[in-house]
Amino acid sequence: MSNPLETPLVRYGMAASSAAILVIVAFAFLDGTMRLLVLGMAVLEIAVVPQILKRAAEQQQ
């Protein structure tokens, strides 16, 4: 297990931290439709990024 992307905690942690940044920006600086768009991006970030990182870790092996 030399690759840190093999650990699910790392993959989901990376996605959660970037999603948290998107949520903070959405509520601090945006409103209306743009806020909803950025919050949707945060949801996609949590759902999709760990799967992409998992595939990247598998390809590296």
Secondary structure, DSSP 8 states (H G I E B T S, - for coil): ---GGGSHHHHHHHHHHHHHHHHHHHHHH--THHHHHHHHHHHHHHHHHHHHHHHHHHHH-
